[in-house]
Amino acid sequence: MVSETATHDERLRDLEAEAFRTGRTLAEHGEQLAMIREQQRTAFGNIDSLADAIGAPGDRSITERLDTMERVLFALARAQGINPDALG
């Protein structure tokens, strides 16, 4: 009987440890998913900004539109941890 109780207790500890590891893994995956969603929102926002920067012909001069596009692309690069000023 003592052996059965010890085996049961060991199995219960193993199950609790596995549940803890699984919970921690799920929490880590949840955090990663939230980070990916935020990156997607940023990327889609940048795409929308880029589309707005291009605009319709006649809205602004091509020079103004290209300048705006350059600023948007630099901001996108910086958001991804790239220093566009160091490229080149």
N, CA, C and O atoms as a Tinker XYZ file with bonds, in Angstrom:
   352  protein
     1  N      0.818000   -1.184000    0.000000    73     2
     2  CA     0.000000    0.000000    0.000000    64     1     3
     3  C      0.867000    1.255000    0.000000    63     2     4     5
     4  O      0.574000    2.219000   -0.708000    81     3
     5  N      1.938000    1.241000    0.798000    73     3     6
     6  CA     2.838000    2.388000    0.854000    64     5     7
     7  C      3.483000    2.593000   -0.511000    63     6     8     9
     8  O      3.660000    3.726000   -0.960000    81     7
     9  N      3.831000    1.497000   -1.160000    73     7    10
    10  CA     4.448000    1.575000   -2.484000    64     9    11
    11  C      3.480000    2.172000   -3.493000    63    10    12    13
    12  O      3.879000    2.972000   -4.339000    81    11
    13  N      2.204000    1.785000   -3.408000    73    11    14
    14  CA     1.195000    2.332000   -4.327000    64    13    15
    15  C      1.014000    3.826000   -4.105000    63    14    16    17
    16  O      0.884000    4.592000   -5.060000    81    15
    17  N      1.006000    4.239000   -2.834000    73    15    18
    18  CA     0.849000    5.660000   -2.510000    64    17    19
    19  C      2.042000    6.449000   -3.025000    63    18    20    21
    20  O      1.881000    7.530000   -3.593000    81    19
    21  N      3.245000    5.906000   -2.825000    73    19    22
    22  CA     4.450000    6.593000   -3.314000    64    21    23
    23  C      4.423000    6.701000   -4.830000    63    22    24    25
    24  O      4.759000    7.750000   -5.379000    81    23
    25  N      4.031000    5.639000   -5.512000    73    23    26
    26  CA     3.938000    5.654000   -6.968000    64    25    27
    27  C      2.891000    6.664000   -7.422000    63    26    28    29
    28  O      3.097000    7.409000   -8.381000    81    27
    29  N      1.774000    6.674000   -6.723000    73    27    30
    30  CA     0.704000    7.628000   -7.054000    64    29    31
    31  C      1.191000    9.068000   -6.857000    63    30    32    33
    32  O      0.945000    9.932000   -7.699000    81    31
    33  N      1.889000    9.321000   -5.733000    73    31    34
    34  CA     2.411000   10.661000   -5.457000    64    33    35
    35  C      3.432000   11.085000   -6.507000    63    34    36    37
    36  O      3.435000   12.234000   -6.949000    81    35
    37  N      4.296000   10.158000   -6.902000    73    35    38
    38  CA     5.288000   10.464000   -7.933000    64    37    39
    39  C      4.602000   10.799000   -9.259000    63    38    40    41
    40  O      4.979000   11.751000   -9.942000    81    39
    41  N      3.605000   10.012000   -9.606000    73    39    42
    42  CA     2.867000   10.240000  -10.854000    64    41    43
    43  C      2.144000   11.594000  -10.804000    63    42    44    45
    44  O      2.103000   12.325000  -11.793000    81    43
    45  N      1.583000   11.909000   -9.647000    73    43    46
    46  CA     0.902000   13.186000   -9.479000    64    45    47
    47  C      1.885000   14.348000   -9.617000    63    46    48    49
    48  O      1.573000   15.353000  -10.255000    81    47
    49  N      3.066000   14.213000   -9.023000    73    47    50
    50  CA     4.107000   15.257000   -9.159000    64    49    51
    51  C      4.529000   15.399000  -10.611000    63    50    52    53
    52  O      4.716000   16.515000  -11.094000    81    51
    53  N      4.680000   14.284000  -11.312000    73    51    54
    54  CA     5.050000   14.324000  -12.733000    64    53    55
    55  C      3.984000   15.045000  -13.552000    63    54    56    57
    56  O      4.295000   15.860000  -14.421000    81    55
    57  N      2.720000   14.731000  -13.260000    73    55    58
    58  CA     1.624000   15.381000  -13.980000    64    57    59
    59  C      1.566000   16.881000  -13.683000    63    58    60    61
    60  O      1.320000   17.689000  -14.578000    81    59
    61  N      1.795000   17.245000  -12.416000    73    59    62
    62  CA     1.803000   18.669000  -12.060000    64    61    63
    63  C      2.950000   19.405000  -12.748000    63    62    64    65
    64  O      2.776000   20.522000  -13.236000    81    63
    65  N      4.110000   18.776000  -12.784000    73    63    66
    66  CA     5.260000   19.384000  -13.454000    64    65    67
    67  C      4.995000   19.548000  -14.942000    63    66    68    69
    68  O      5.326000   20.579000  -15.527000    81    67
    69  N      4.401000   18.539000  -15.550000    73    67    70
    70  CA     4.071000   18.611000  -16.976000    64    69    71
    71  C      3.035000   19.695000  -17.240000    63    70    72    73
    72  O      3.129000   20.422000  -18.228000    81    71
    73  N      2.053000   19.803000  -16.361000    73    71    74
    74  CA     1.035000   20.854000  -16.514000    64    73    75
    75  C      1.677000   22.237000  -16.388000    63    74    76    77
    76  O      1.326000   23.157000  -17.126000    81    75
    77  N      2.609000   22.380000  -15.461000    73    75    78
    78  CA     3.300000   23.655000  -15.287000    64    77    79
    79  C      4.103000   23.995000  -16.536000    63    78    80    81
    80  O      4.051000   25.128000  -17.015000    81    79
    81  N      4.850000   23.023000  -17.070000    73    79    82
    82  CA     5.644000   23.254000  -18.289000    64    81    83
    83  C      4.744000   23.613000  -19.468000    63    82    84    85
    84  O      5.058000   24.505000  -20.257000    81    83
    85  N      3.633000   22.911000  -19.572000    73    83    86
    86  CA     2.688000   23.181000  -20.661000    64    85    87
    87  C      2.103000   24.582000  -20.524000    63    86    88    89
    88  O      1.998000   25.313000  -21.508000    81    87
    89  N      1.726000   24.952000  -19.317000    73    87    90
    90  CA     1.186000   26.290000  -19.076000    64    89    91
    91  C      2.201000   27.366000  -19.397000    63    90    92    93
    92  O      1.861000   28.380000  -20.007000    81    91
    93  N      3.436000   27.159000  -18.997000    73    91    94
    94  CA     4.497000   28.123000  -19.284000    64    93    95
    95  C      4.716000   28.219000  -20.793000    63    94    96    97
    96  O      4.873000   29.315000  -21.332000    81    95
    97  N      4.727000   27.081000  -21.468000    73    95    98
    98  CA     4.915000   27.068000  -22.920000    64    97    99
    99  C      3.771000   27.801000  -23.610000    63    98   100   101
   100  O      3.997000   28.582000  -24.534000    81    99
   101  N      2.550000   27.553000  -23.165000    73    99   102
   102  CA     1.405000   28.246000  -23.753000    64   101   103
   103  C      1.488000   29.747000  -23.522000    63   102   104   105
   104  O      1.159000   30.530000  -24.413000    81   103
   105  N      1.921000   30.155000  -22.342000    73   103   106
   106  CA     2.067000   31.586000  -22.053000    64   105   107
   107  C      3.132000   32.205000  -22.948000    63   106   108   109
   108  O      2.955000   33.314000  -23.453000    81   107
   109  N      4.237000   31.493000  -23.145000    73   107   110
   110  CA     5.299000   31.998000  -24.021000    64   109   111
   111  C      4.797000   32.121000  -25.460000    63   110   112   113
   112  O      5.085000   33.104000  -26.142000    81   111
   113  N      4.052000   31.127000  -25.909000    73   111   114
   114  CA     3.490000   31.180000  -27.262000    64   113   115
   115  C      2.491000   32.335000  -27.385000    63   114   116   117
   116  O      2.427000   33.005000  -28.416000    81   115
   117  N      1.724000   32.556000  -26.336000    73   115   118
   118  CA     0.778000   33.671000  -26.338000    64   117   119
   119  C      1.488000   35.007000  -26.451000    63   118   120   121
   120  O      1.040000   35.894000  -27.178000    81   119
   121  N      2.601000   35.155000  -25.730000    73   119   122
   122  CA     3.389000   36.387000  -25.809000    64   121   123
   123  C      3.971000   36.572000  -27.204000    63   122   124   125
   124  O      3.957000   37.679000  -27.742000    81   123
   125  N      4.480000   35.497000  -27.790000    73   123   126
   126  CA     5.029000   35.578000  -29.141000    64   125   127
   127  C      3.945000   35.940000  -30.147000    63   126   128   129
   128  O      4.179000   36.728000  -31.063000    81   127
   129  N      2.768000   35.367000  -29.978000    73   127   130
   130  CA     1.655000   35.656000  -30.879000    64   129   131
   131  C      1.254000   37.129000  -30.772000    63   130   132   133
   132  O      0.985000   37.775000  -31.785000    81   131
   133  N      1.215000   37.654000  -29.562000    73   131   134
   134  CA     0.879000   39.068000  -29.373000    64   133   135
   135  C      1.927000   39.953000  -30.051000    63   134   136   137
   136  O      1.583000   40.964000  -30.664000    81   135
   137  N      3.193000   39.578000  -29.943000    73   135   138
   138  CA     4.262000   40.357000  -30.579000    64   137   139
   139  C      4.132000   40.301000  -32.102000    63   138   140   141
   140  O      4.321000   41.312000  -32.779000    81   139
   141  N      3.813000   39.141000  -32.633000    73   139   142
   142  CA     3.633000   38.998000  -34.087000    64   141   143
   143  C      2.450000   39.838000  -34.550000    63   142   144   145
   144  O      2.526000   40.498000  -35.587000    81   143
   145  N      1.367000   39.819000  -33.795000    73   143   146
   146  CA     0.198000   40.630000  -34.166000    64   145   147
   147  C      0.543000   42.112000  -34.187000    63   146   148   149
   148  O      0.116000   42.833000  -35.088000    81   147
   149  N      1.317000   42.576000  -33.200000    73   147   150
   150  CA     1.724000   43.980000  -33.155000    64   149   151
   151  C      2.615000   44.321000  -34.347000    63   150   152   153
   152  O      2.476000   45.391000  -34.941000    81   151
   153  N      3.524000   43.421000  -34.697000    73   151   154
   154  CA     4.374000   43.643000  -35.863000    64   153   155
   155  C      3.544000   43.701000  -37.140000    63   154   156   157
   156  O      3.821000   44.508000  -38.028000    81   155
   157  N      2.535000   42.854000  -37.234000    73   155   158
   158  CA     1.657000   42.881000  -38.402000    64   157   159
   159  C      0.886000   44.189000  -38.482000    63   158   160   161
   160  O      0.768000   44.781000  -39.554000    81   159
   161  N      0.359000   44.641000  -37.339000    73   159   162
   162  CA    -0.360000   45.925000  -37.327000    64   161   163
   163  C      0.555000   47.058000  -37.787000    63   162   164   165
   164  O      0.150000   47.914000  -38.573000    81   163
   165  N      1.784000   47.052000  -37.294000    73   163   166
   166  CA     2.749000   48.073000  -37.695000    64   165   167
   167  C      3.038000   47.985000  -39.185000    63   166   168   169
   168  O      3.064000   49.001000  -39.879000    81   167
   169  N      3.254000   46.779000  -39.671000    73   167   170
   170  CA     3.557000   46.600000  -41.094000    64   169   171
   171  C      2.391000   47.057000  -41.965000    63   170   172   173
   172  O      2.593000   47.751000  -42.961000    81   171
   173  N      1.171000   46.668000  -41.590000    73   171   174
   174  CA     0.012000   47.080000  -42.383000    64   173   175
   175  C     -0.188000   48.587000  -42.314000    63   174   176   177
   176  O     -0.585000   49.211000  -43.298000    81   175
   177  N      0.086000   49.169000  -41.156000    73   175   178
   178  CA     0.003000   50.626000  -41.037000    64   177   179
   179  C      1.018000   51.299000  -41.932000    63   178   180   181
   180  O      0.728000   52.314000  -42.564000    81   179
   181  N      2.222000   50.723000  -41.985000    73   179   182
   182  CA     3.255000   51.283000  -42.851000    64   181   183
   183  C      2.885000   51.134000  -44.323000    63   182   184   185
   184  O      3.154000   52.023000  -45.131000    81   183
   185  N      2.273000   50.018000  -44.662000    73   183   186
   186  CA     1.834000   49.826000  -46.054000    64   185   187
   187  C      0.762000   50.859000  -46.401000    63   186   188   189
   188  O      0.779000   51.445000  -47.483000    81   187
   189  N     -0.168000   51.073000  -45.474000    73   187   190
   190  CA    -1.195000   52.084000  -45.712000    64   189   191
   191  C     -0.567000   53.468000  -45.858000    63   190   192   193
   192  O     -0.974000   54.248000  -46.719000    81   191
   193  N      0.417000   53.771000  -45.024000    73   191   194
   194  CA     1.094000   55.065000  -45.115000    64   193   195
   195  C      1.807000   55.208000  -46.448000    63   194   196   197
   196  O      1.793000   56.273000  -47.065000    81   195
   197  N      2.429000   54.119000  -46.882000    73   195   198
   198  CA     3.127000   54.151000  -48.166000    64   197   199
   199  C      2.140000   54.376000  -49.304000    63   198   200   201
   200  O      2.418000   55.146000  -50.224000    81   199
   201  N      0.996000   53.713000  -49.249000    73   199   202
   202  CA    -0.025000   53.907000  -50.282000    64   201   203
   203  C     -0.524000   55.349000  -50.270000    63   202   204   205
   204  O     -0.737000   55.947000  -51.324000    81   203
   205  N     -0.708000   55.904000  -49.072000    73   203   206
   206  CA    -1.137000   57.301000  -48.968000    64   205   207
   207  C     -0.055000   58.244000  -49.497000    63   206   208   209
   208  O     -0.352000   59.279000  -50.095000    81   207
   209  N      1.213000   57.865000  -49.264000    73   207   210
   210  CA     2.317000   58.714000  -49.713000    64   209   211
   211  C      2.381000   58.788000  -51.234000    63   210   212   213
   212  O      2.692000   59.834000  -51.803000    81   211
   213  N      2.088000   57.686000  -51.871000    73   211   214
   214  CA     2.136000   57.668000  -53.330000    64   213   215
   215  C      1.024000   58.548000  -53.879000    63   214   216   217
   216  O      1.248000   59.346000  -54.789000    81   215
   217  N     -0.166000   58.403000  -53.328000    73   215   218
   218  CA    -1.289000   59.244000  -53.712000    64   217   219
   219  C     -1.672000   59.102000  -55.169000    63   218   220   221
   220  O     -1.094000   58.314000  -55.917000    81   219
   221  N     -2.640000   59.870000  -55.539000    73   219   222
   222  CA    -3.131000   59.860000  -56.917000    64   221   223
   223  C     -2.331000   60.862000  -57.741000    63   222   224   225
   224  O     -1.911000   61.894000  -57.216000    81   223
   225  N     -2.116000   60.579000  -59.008000    73   223   226
   226  CA    -1.406000   61.534000  -59.864000    64   225   227
   227  C     -2.100000   62.894000  -59.830000    63   226   228   229
   228  O     -3.326000   62.983000  -59.890000    81   227
   229  N     -1.300000   63.943000  -59.734000    73   227   230
   230  CA    -1.838000   65.291000  -59.703000    64   229   231
   231  C     -2.064000   65.823000  -58.304000    63   230   232   233
   232  O     -2.213000   67.032000  -58.122000    81   231
   233  N     -2.094000   64.931000  -57.290000    73   231   234
   234  CA    -2.272000   65.395000  -55.908000    64   233   235
   235  C     -1.081000   66.245000  -55.466000    63   234   236   237
   236  O     -1.235000   67.348000  -54.941000    81   235
   237  N      0.100000   65.697000  -55.695000    73   235   238
   238  CA     1.346000   66.379000  -55.327000    64   237   239
   239  C      2.368000   66.097000  -56.414000    63   238   240   241
   240  O      2.185000   65.204000  -57.242000    81   239
   241  N      3.434000   66.861000  -56.401000    73   239   242
   242  CA     4.476000   66.618000  -57.401000    64   241   243
   243  C      5.157000   65.286000  -57.118000    63   242   244   245
   244  O      5.113000   64.781000  -55.996000    81   243
   245  N      5.773000   64.732000  -58.123000    73   243   246
   246  CA     6.472000   63.455000  -57.949000    64   245   247
   247  C      7.581000   63.584000  -56.914000    63   246   248   249
   248  O      7.841000   62.638000  -56.170000    81   247
   249  N      8.232000   64.730000  -56.856000    73   247   250
   250  CA     9.297000   64.950000  -55.867000    64   249   251
   251  C      8.733000   64.887000  -54.453000    63   250   252   253
   252  O      9.331000   64.267000  -53.573000    81   251
   253  N      7.596000   65.519000  -54.234000    73   251   254
   254  CA     6.977000   65.484000  -52.903000    64   253   255
   255  C      6.561000   64.061000  -52.533000    63   254   256   257
   256  O      6.747000   63.632000  -51.394000    81   255
   257  N      6.001000   63.337000  -53.492000    73   255   258
   258  CA     5.581000   61.967000  -53.215000    64   257   259
   259  C      6.774000   61.068000  -52.942000    63   258   260   261
   260  O      6.720000   60.230000  -52.042000    81   259
   261  N      7.863000   61.229000  -53.711000    73   259   262
   262  CA     9.060000   60.413000  -53.474000    64   261   263
   263  C      9.694000   60.740000  -52.125000    63   262   264   265
   264  O     10.159000   59.840000  -51.427000    81   263
   265  N      9.716000   62.008000  -51.756000    73   263   266
   266  CA    10.248000   62.389000  -50.440000    64   265   267
   267  C      9.440000   61.743000  -49.317000    63   266   268   269
   268  O     10.000000   61.247000  -48.339000    81   267
   269  N      8.132000   61.755000  -49.468000    73   267   270
   270  CA     7.267000   61.144000  -48.456000    64   269   271
   271  C      7.497000   59.642000  -48.394000    63   270   272   273
   272  O      7.562000   59.063000  -47.310000    81   271
   273  N      7.617000   59.015000  -49.551000    73   271   274
   274  CA     7.879000   57.572000  -49.585000    64   273   275
   275  C      9.202000   57.249000  -48.895000    63   274   276   277
   276  O      9.299000   56.269000  -48.156000    81   275
   277  N     10.211000   58.071000  -49.138000    73   275   278
   278  CA    11.511000   57.836000  -48.503000    64   277   279
   279  C     11.384000   57.911000  -46.985000    63   278   280   281
   280  O     11.947000   57.073000  -46.281000    81   279
   281  N     10.658000   58.894000  -46.472000    73   279   282
   282  CA    10.477000   59.012000  -45.024000    64   281   283
   283  C      9.748000   57.792000  -44.469000    63   282   284   285
   284  O     10.108000   57.278000  -43.409000    81   283
   285  N      8.731000   57.333000  -45.180000    73   283   286
   286  CA     7.980000   56.158000  -44.723000    64   285   287
   287  C      8.880000   54.922000  -44.718000    63   286   288   289
   288  O      8.864000   54.150000  -43.759000    81   287
   289  N      9.651000   54.732000  -45.767000    73   287   290
   290  CA    10.548000   53.565000  -45.844000    64   289   291
   291  C     11.620000   53.618000  -44.758000    63   290   292   293
   292  O     11.968000   52.589000  -44.179000    81   291
   293  N     12.145000   54.809000  -44.481000    73   291   294
   294  CA    13.133000   54.941000  -43.404000    64   293   295
   295  C     12.497000   54.600000  -42.067000    63   294   296   297
   296  O     13.108000   53.919000  -41.243000    81   295
   297  N     11.269000   55.069000  -41.844000    73   295   298
   298  CA    10.574000   54.755000  -40.591000    64   297   299
   299  C     10.330000   53.258000  -40.471000    63   298   300   301
   300  O     10.480000   52.687000  -39.391000    81   299
   301  N      9.959000   52.627000  -41.564000    73   299   302
   302  CA     9.747000   51.173000  -41.564000    64   301   303
   303  C     11.048000   50.443000  -41.241000    63   302   304   305
   304  O     11.051000   49.500000  -40.451000    81   303
   305  N     12.136000   50.870000  -41.842000    73   303   306
   306  CA    13.427000   50.234000  -41.564000    64   305   307
   307  C     13.792000   50.395000  -40.092000    63   306   308   309
   308  O     14.227000   49.440000  -39.449000    81   307
   309  N     13.615000   51.596000  -39.563000    73   307   310
   310  CA    13.956000   51.836000  -38.150000    64   309   311
   311  C     13.084000   50.989000  -37.230000    63   310   312   313
   312  O     13.559000   50.492000  -36.209000    81   311
   313  N     11.815000   50.820000  -37.583000    73   311   314
   314  CA    10.905000   49.999000  -36.769000    64   313   315
   315  C     11.356000   48.549000  -36.737000    63   314   316   317
   316  O     11.026000   47.813000  -35.807000    81   315
   317  N     12.110000   48.135000  -37.747000    73   315   318
   318  CA    12.618000   46.762000  -37.800000    64   317   319
   319  C     14.050000   46.672000  -37.275000    63   318   320   321
   320  O     14.693000   45.628000  -37.379000    81   319
   321  N     14.542000   47.775000  -36.710000    73   319   322
   322  CA    15.875000   47.761000  -36.116000    64   321   323
   323  C     16.995000   47.980000  -37.108000    63   322   324   325
   324  O     18.151000   47.680000  -36.811000    81   323
   325  N     16.674000   48.499000  -38.283000    73   323   326
   326  CA    17.673000   48.757000  -39.307000    64   325   327
   327  C     17.934000   50.260000  -39.341000    63   326   328   329
   328  O     16.995000   51.055000  -39.384000    81   327
   329  N     19.197000   50.645000  -39.322000    73   327   330
   330  CA    19.550000   52.051000  -39.422000    64   329   331
   331  C     19.822000   52.368000  -40.890000    63   330   332   333
   332  O     20.897000   52.047000  -41.397000    81   331
   333  N     18.867000   52.992000  -41.582000    73   331   334
   334  CA    19.042000   53.257000  -43.014000    64   333   335
   335  C     20.176000   54.244000  -43.293000    63   334   336   337
   336  O     20.735000   54.256000  -44.390000    81   335
   337  N     20.514000   55.070000  -42.300000    73   335   338
   338  CA    21.608000   56.025000  -42.498000    64   337   339
   339  C     22.966000   55.314000  -42.559000    63   338   340   341
   340  O     23.924000   55.847000  -43.118000    81   339
   341  N     23.041000   54.124000  -41.986000    73   339   342
   342  CA    24.299000   53.376000  -41.960000    64   341   343
   343  C     24.477000   52.513000  -43.208000    63   342   344   345
   344  O     25.559000   51.971000  -43.437000    81   343
   345  N     23.431000   52.385000  -44.006000    73   343   346
   346  CA    23.507000   51.579000  -45.224000    64   345   347
   347  C     24.154000   52.405000  -46.331000    63   346   348   349
   348  O     24.038000   53.630000  -46.380000    81   347
   349  N     24.818000   51.705000  -47.189000    73   347   350
   350  CA    25.211000   52.491000  -48.261000    64   349   351
   351  C     26.327000   52.434000  -49.081000    63   350   352
   352  O     26.468000   53.254000  -49.989000    81   351
